[in-house]
Amino acid sequence: MTWYALQHKPAQGDRAVQHLQNQDIACFYPKIEVEKIKAGKRTKKLEPLFPGYVFVNLQPTNPMWAKLRSTRGVLRIVSFANRPAPIDDEVIAHIKAGLDKVAEQGGIKPGQPVELDEGPFKGINAIFQAYDGEERAIVLVTFMQTRQRVTVPVSTIRT
């Protein structure tokens, strides 16, 4: 079987996947957990890795092709020259492996030792405390035998 991409209607990715699965069509709708700040509060939300697209696994001769366009939530089949564009199995396997790797890492955890590699604290070891917005983090730095809370750019932190 071969993978193909379907474009779904705006904000109807989950609906398209549900109706495709009800028809026994193998689907892949990769999502990642994203942290966003809304009204000053950090929230985690699952968002599609490829907004607007769902992958399906079908044989080119499968009679289900005729039903795809009329499936609820599906807008169209991604095609070139009026033929569905196949996607290599290696590409889908690579995406799945990347999602697994991201899930394993899960970002920097509170209490995790880190090193600062830029700015006035370059080369100093610290302990990660929390994120402070999307681009800053709070770390504990030991300086003159006392621990100080310091806010630094997230880009300067190395694990």
N, C-alpha and C positions, 0 to 999 in steps of 0.2 A: 504494500500500500504506500501511497505517496501523500505528503503533506501539501496543503494548499492554504492560502490566506483568504479570509472573507472579511469584508468591511461591514461593520455593524452600524446601526443607526445611532445617532448621538445619545449617550447615556443609557444605551440598551445592551451593553456587552453581556452582562449577567443573564439578561432575559434571552438573548440569542443562544448562549451556551446551554441554558436550561432546555430550550425547545429543541436544539440540536441533539442533546443527550436523550431527550424523550423519543427521538427518532433513531436511537442507537447509532449515532454518528460519534466517532471518537474526536474529542475536542481538546485543545490546549489553549488556555487563556491565562498567560503568565501575569502574575501580580507581585508587587513588592510592597513592603511596609515602608511608608514615608512619614517622617515627622514634620509636622507643620505647626506654625504658631498662628493661632486664631484668637483674637481678642486678648492677647497677652498670655495665652495658655498654650503649652506644648501638647499637641495631640498626635496620636499615631493613627494612620489610616492606610488601608490597602488600596493601591492604585494600579491600573494596568501598566505593564511594562511597555506595551505597544498600544497606546490609546487609539481606539477606533478599529482594532483588528483582532480577529479570532482565527486560530489555526485549526483545520480539520484534516483528518486522515481518511482518505477514500481511494478506492481503485478508480482508474479512469473510466471503467466500464460499469461502475455501480449505478443502478437505476435511481439512487437517492439524489443524483445531481439535479434532476428535474424539480425536486422539492426544495432545494436549498434557497432559491431566490424568494420563495413564498413563505419561508420560515420566519416566524415573528422575531423581530429584532435584527434580521439580516438585511443589509442594504444591497450588496452586490458581491460577486465573486471577483477577486483580483485577477485580471486577465490581460494578456498581451496578444494582439492580433486575433481577438475573439477566441482565445484558448486559455483555460485556467493556467496560471503560472505555477509550476511545481516548485517546491522548496525541498532541498536536500535533507535527508534524515540527519546528517551530521550537523547541520545548522540548528535544528530543533534540539538535538542532543547537547550541543554546546550551550544553548540558552538554558536548558534544564540544569546542566552542570553549574552554570553561573548562578542560577537562582539558589541552588543548594549551597554553594560557597558563601553567598551573601547571607543566607539564613544561619549558617554556622557562625559567621563572624559577629553579626548582630551589633556592630558599633562598639564604641568604647564604654566599658562598664564602670560605674562608680567604685572607687577604691583601686582601680587598675593603675599600676605604675606606668608613667609615660616620660618622654624626654622632650624638652623644648628645643627646637632647632633654629630659631630666628629671634631677633629682637634682643632686649637687654638681658633676658634670661637664657640665652643660647647656651646649650650644653648642660643645663641644669636638669636634674631628675626631679620629677614632681609626681603627685598622686592626683589622678583625675577625680573631680567631685561631681560636676554636673554641666550640662549645656546651659548657656546663657544667651538665648536667641539662636538664630540660624548660623551665625558666623563666629560666635565667641564661646569660650568654655571657662569654667572656674576650676582652677587647680590649686593644690596645696604645695607650696614651695618651702623647703627648709632653708632658712636664711638666718645666720647668726644664732644658731641653736633654738630658733623658734619657727613654728610653722605659720606661714602667712597665706591667706587666700588671695589669689591673683587671678584677674580676668585676662585671658589671652586669646588671640585669634585661633580658631580651630585648625587653620592651615599650618600653624607652627608646631602642632603636636604630632609626635611620632610614637608609636607603640613598640 
